[in-house]
Amino acid sequence: MNICFIGTGYVGLVSGVLFSDLGNNVYCVDKDSEKIKNLEQGIIPIYEPGLEEIVIRNFEAGRVKFTSDINQAIRSSDVVFIAVGTPSSKDGSSADLTGVFNVANIISKNLNSYKIIITKSTVPLGTGDKIEAILLKSNNRKKFDVVSNPEFLREGEAIRDFRYPDRVVIGTNNSKKVTPIMEKLYAPIINKGAKFLIVKRRAAELIKYAANAFLATKITFINEIANLCEQTGINVEDIALGIGTDTRIGSRFLRAGPAYGGSCFPKDTKALTRTASNHKVHLQLVNAVIKSNESRSSLITSKIIKILKKPKKKIVGFLGVTFKANTDDMRDSSSLKIIPALIKKGCVVNYYDPTGNKTNFDAYKSVHFYKNANEVIKNSDLLVIHTEWDEFKNMNFDKITKNKNLKIFDLRNLYEDKYFSNKKIKYYSIGRPFNV
């Protein structure tokens, strides 16, 4: 099948290249000509384990083409995916759909044959209706169908999530014509056991937001339980195990830690509440989740200050600053709130992240990037394990540093308290007895 992906961000690049890996001819389109040149040379703009190899293999085989010629790519394709960014708008609560509608106008001028137009970008309820209205201004309804096909890719796990998803959701108001084509496109994935769900287009749009809001709720819930555990001498991991084995609840997303971040949960929960508000519905639970999560970083900062006692001129080392492991994504990472707050208290912050220096901190003279974790550990009064990279999970702190007064605050519970019981290093973690 001939496919066009407009937008080579995280979703567009991963999905486009993996569809080519299934034997399709794919055009990956981006207006950034420099990015296109880099992709043709195998230079990947995002950090996603295993993606570079797949890009190179399919580009060399001629199954994927990187181009800035959006008109030709659309006209040469049977299925066109809209995968441009939908960042938060200036008001911070709704999704900015400028890019989506700009693409819809370009598609409208290039409908030289029947095409399925698919929103892969995360878009609010009713966006498909607006895209359809744009296309109808210049085209007969028989020349296209607008479909919602939300993505459920986790950063750092995107390749596996694409190949072995729990479900493929297709939202269409013309299931008779669309379903056979989409079944054919997704056949290699459906044959591996993925559930193939056909729903109305608006339902598919809401499924994406509802799923992310529910997962964000689970994270926020266990973080709040962790706060209670710290004050009552209970280990939050025992609680997570006890409730997670209940099949009605499930164990995933019940790991206490920092505030949730990344490109989806913060943006999508706010956009969902804004959509609900536009329909005069108040999502009290989701609003409470957003509020609780936004206060999480301040709570962790206050704990760090409590551990330091006198923070001025103290050196705080961070292991990892991205919002999660196996990604270079800094969007809404809790480190973006915690580190500046520590600087204001007079701390010096050294950090190491496997994905390199982050320009987010370049404006701070008291924040320094180190190229390896050991140097950060050696030069810290307090070490904060912020991101759960594998390389941080089995470190011999005694061997790395001679600082017998080192304190560690483990925000990911990578270690057990007993590991430090015979050591002079003072260890603190999340959701366990917190005694300073």
Secondary structure as UniProt FT lines:
FT   STRAND          2..6
FT   HELIX           10..21
FT   TURN            22..23
FT   STRAND          25..29
FT   HELIX           33..40
FT   TURN            41..42
FT   TURN            49..50
FT   HELIX           51..60
FT   TURN            61..62
FT   STRAND          64..67
FT   HELIX           70..75
FT   STRAND          79..82
FT   TURN            90..91
FT   HELIX           98..108
FT   TURN            109..110
FT   STRAND          115..119
FT   TURN            125..126
FT   HELIX           127..136
FT   TURN            137..138
FT   HELIX           141..143
FT   STRAND          144..148
FT   TURN            155..156
FT   HELIX           158..163
FT   STRAND          167..171
FT   HELIX           175..190
FT   TURN            191..193
FT   STRAND          195..199
FT   HELIX           201..232
FT   HELIX           236..244
FT   TURN            247..249
FT   TURN            252..253
FT   HELIX           265..278
FT   TURN            279..280
FT   HELIX           284..308
FT   TURN            312..313
FT   STRAND          315..319
FT   TURN            325..326
FT   TURN            331..332
FT   HELIX           335..344
FT   TURN            345..346
FT   STRAND          348..352
FT   TURN            354..355
FT   HELIX           359..361
FT   TURN            362..363
FT   TURN            365..366
FT   STRAND          367..369
FT   HELIX           373..378
FT   STRAND          382..385
FT   HELIX           390..392
FT   HELIX           397..400
FT   TURN            404..405
FT   STRAND          407..410
FT   TURN            411..412
FT   HELIX           417..420
FT   TURN            421..422
FT   STRAND          426..429
//
